[in-house]
Amino acid sequence: MRFKIIEIREKQNLNQTNLAKKAGISNGTLCDIESYRKSPNIKTLEKIAKALEVKVRDLLDED
């Protein structure tokens, strides 16, 4: 599954460290998710979506 986290994060001028902190997850976890080394569980996706002020479905790349 692909996610649009990087695209949304960059539009909001956030770096990985800032988003991870805002979402309450480790920078390593966010890096692994963005580079597709790790699939996030729904709880982690919810934290990221909340930090980015979007809905979870907005993170899903449907292309």
PyMOL CGO cylinders between C-alpha atoms (Angstrom):
from pymol import cmd
from pymol.cgo import CYLINDER

trace = [
    CYLINDER, 0.00, 0.00, 0.00, 1.33, 3.42, -0.93, 0.3, 1, 1, 1, 1, 1, 1,
    CYLINDER, 1.33, 3.42, -0.93, 0.82, 6.54, 1.13, 0.3, 1, 1, 1, 1, 1, 1,
    CYLINDER, 0.82, 6.54, 1.13, 0.91, 10.26, 0.34, 0.3, 1, 1, 1, 1, 1, 1,
    CYLINDER, 0.91, 10.26, 0.34, 2.54, 11.20, 3.64, 0.3, 1, 1, 1, 1, 1, 1,
    CYLINDER, 2.54, 11.20, 3.64, 5.63, 12.78, 2.08, 0.3, 1, 1, 1, 1, 1, 1,
    CYLINDER, 5.63, 12.78, 2.08, 3.57, 14.81, -0.39, 0.3, 1, 1, 1, 1, 1, 1,
    CYLINDER, 3.57, 14.81, -0.39, 1.26, 16.17, 2.32, 0.3, 1, 1, 1, 1, 1, 1,
    CYLINDER, 1.26, 16.17, 2.32, 4.11, 16.70, 4.80, 0.3, 1, 1, 1, 1, 1, 1,
    CYLINDER, 4.11, 16.70, 4.80, 6.14, 18.70, 2.29, 0.3, 1, 1, 1, 1, 1, 1,
    CYLINDER, 6.14, 18.70, 2.29, 3.12, 20.84, 1.30, 0.3, 1, 1, 1, 1, 1, 1,
    CYLINDER, 3.12, 20.84, 1.30, 2.87, 21.78, 4.98, 0.3, 1, 1, 1, 1, 1, 1,
    CYLINDER, 2.87, 21.78, 4.98, 6.60, 22.58, 5.14, 0.3, 1, 1, 1, 1, 1, 1,
    CYLINDER, 6.60, 22.58, 5.14, 7.23, 19.92, 7.77, 0.3, 1, 1, 1, 1, 1, 1,
    CYLINDER, 7.23, 19.92, 7.77, 10.34, 17.77, 7.93, 0.3, 1, 1, 1, 1, 1, 1,
    CYLINDER, 10.34, 17.77, 7.93, 10.28, 14.17, 9.17, 0.3, 1, 1, 1, 1, 1, 1,
    CYLINDER, 10.28, 14.17, 9.17, 11.48, 15.09, 12.63, 0.3, 1, 1, 1, 1, 1, 1,
    CYLINDER, 11.48, 15.09, 12.63, 8.78, 17.71, 13.13, 0.3, 1, 1, 1, 1, 1, 1,
    CYLINDER, 8.78, 17.71, 13.13, 5.99, 15.45, 11.86, 0.3, 1, 1, 1, 1, 1, 1,
    CYLINDER, 5.99, 15.45, 11.86, 7.17, 12.50, 13.95, 0.3, 1, 1, 1, 1, 1, 1,
    CYLINDER, 7.17, 12.50, 13.95, 7.25, 14.67, 17.05, 0.3, 1, 1, 1, 1, 1, 1,
    CYLINDER, 7.25, 14.67, 17.05, 3.83, 16.14, 16.29, 0.3, 1, 1, 1, 1, 1, 1,
    CYLINDER, 3.83, 16.14, 16.29, 2.39, 12.65, 15.70, 0.3, 1, 1, 1, 1, 1, 1,
    CYLINDER, 2.39, 12.65, 15.70, 4.02, 11.14, 18.79, 0.3, 1, 1, 1, 1, 1, 1,
    CYLINDER, 4.02, 11.14, 18.79, 5.96, 8.51, 16.87, 0.3, 1, 1, 1, 1, 1, 1,
    CYLINDER, 5.96, 8.51, 16.87, 9.68, 7.98, 16.42, 0.3, 1, 1, 1, 1, 1, 1,
    CYLINDER, 9.68, 7.98, 16.42, 11.52, 9.57, 13.53, 0.3, 1, 1, 1, 1, 1, 1,
    CYLINDER, 11.52, 9.57, 13.53, 12.79, 6.10, 12.59, 0.3, 1, 1, 1, 1, 1, 1,
    CYLINDER, 12.79, 6.10, 12.59, 9.24, 4.77, 12.34, 0.3, 1, 1, 1, 1, 1, 1,
    CYLINDER, 9.24, 4.77, 12.34, 8.17, 7.64, 10.10, 0.3, 1, 1, 1, 1, 1, 1,
    CYLINDER, 8.17, 7.64, 10.10, 11.25, 7.18, 7.93, 0.3, 1, 1, 1, 1, 1, 1,
    CYLINDER, 11.25, 7.18, 7.93, 10.51, 3.45, 7.58, 0.3, 1, 1, 1, 1, 1, 1,
    CYLINDER, 10.51, 3.45, 7.58, 6.89, 4.17, 6.61, 0.3, 1, 1, 1, 1, 1, 1,
    CYLINDER, 6.89, 4.17, 6.61, 7.82, 6.85, 4.08, 0.3, 1, 1, 1, 1, 1, 1,
    CYLINDER, 7.82, 6.85, 4.08, 10.44, 4.61, 2.48, 0.3, 1, 1, 1, 1, 1, 1,
    CYLINDER, 10.44, 4.61, 2.48, 8.04, 1.61, 2.44, 0.3, 1, 1, 1, 1, 1, 1,
    CYLINDER, 8.04, 1.61, 2.44, 10.26, -0.53, 4.67, 0.3, 1, 1, 1, 1, 1, 1,
    CYLINDER, 10.26, -0.53, 4.67, 7.44, -0.78, 7.21, 0.3, 1, 1, 1, 1, 1, 1,
    CYLINDER, 7.44, -0.78, 7.21, 3.66, -0.78, 6.91, 0.3, 1, 1, 1, 1, 1, 1,
    CYLINDER, 3.66, -0.78, 6.91, 1.95, 1.31, 9.57, 0.3, 1, 1, 1, 1, 1, 1,
    CYLINDER, 1.95, 1.31, 9.57, -0.90, -0.01, 11.65, 0.3, 1, 1, 1, 1, 1, 1,
    CYLINDER, -0.90, -0.01, 11.65, -4.16, 1.94, 11.74, 0.3, 1, 1, 1, 1, 1, 1,
    CYLINDER, -4.16, 1.94, 11.74, -3.31, 3.59, 15.08, 0.3, 1, 1, 1, 1, 1, 1,
    CYLINDER, -3.31, 3.59, 15.08, -0.08, 5.00, 13.64, 0.3, 1, 1, 1, 1, 1, 1,
    CYLINDER, -0.08, 5.00, 13.64, -1.87, 6.18, 10.48, 0.3, 1, 1, 1, 1, 1, 1,
    CYLINDER, -1.87, 6.18, 10.48, -4.44, 7.92, 12.68, 0.3, 1, 1, 1, 1, 1, 1,
    CYLINDER, -4.44, 7.92, 12.68, -1.66, 9.70, 14.61, 0.3, 1, 1, 1, 1, 1, 1,
    CYLINDER, -1.66, 9.70, 14.61, -0.01, 10.85, 11.37, 0.3, 1, 1, 1, 1, 1, 1,
    CYLINDER, -0.01, 10.85, 11.37, -3.32, 11.99, 9.89, 0.3, 1, 1, 1, 1, 1, 1,
    CYLINDER, -3.32, 11.99, 9.89, -4.17, 13.94, 13.05, 0.3, 1, 1, 1, 1, 1, 1,
    CYLINDER, -4.17, 13.94, 13.05, -0.75, 15.60, 13.06, 0.3, 1, 1, 1, 1, 1, 1,
    CYLINDER, -0.75, 15.60, 13.06, -1.20, 16.59, 9.41, 0.3, 1, 1, 1, 1, 1, 1,
    CYLINDER, -1.20, 16.59, 9.41, -4.81, 17.65, 10.06, 0.3, 1, 1, 1, 1, 1, 1,
    CYLINDER, -4.81, 17.65, 10.06, -6.17, 15.35, 7.36, 0.3, 1, 1, 1, 1, 1, 1,
    CYLINDER, -6.17, 15.35, 7.36, -8.30, 12.21, 7.32, 0.3, 1, 1, 1, 1, 1, 1,
    CYLINDER, -8.30, 12.21, 7.32, -6.65, 8.78, 7.14, 0.3, 1, 1, 1, 1, 1, 1,
    CYLINDER, -6.65, 8.78, 7.14, -8.16, 8.27, 3.68, 0.3, 1, 1, 1, 1, 1, 1,
    CYLINDER, -8.16, 8.27, 3.68, -6.30, 11.40, 2.50, 0.3, 1, 1, 1, 1, 1, 1,
    CYLINDER, -6.30, 11.40, 2.50, -3.03, 9.57, 3.23, 0.3, 1, 1, 1, 1, 1, 1,
    CYLINDER, -3.03, 9.57, 3.23, -3.88, 6.68, 0.92, 0.3, 1, 1, 1, 1, 1, 1,
    CYLINDER, -3.88, 6.68, 0.92, -2.47, 6.83, -2.59, 0.3, 1, 1, 1, 1, 1, 1,
    CYLINDER, -2.47, 6.83, -2.59, -5.21, 5.44, -4.80, 0.3, 1, 1, 1, 1, 1, 1,
    CYLINDER, -5.21, 5.44, -4.80, -3.29, 5.79, -8.07, 0.3, 1, 1, 1, 1, 1, 1,
]
cmd.load_cgo(trace, "trace")
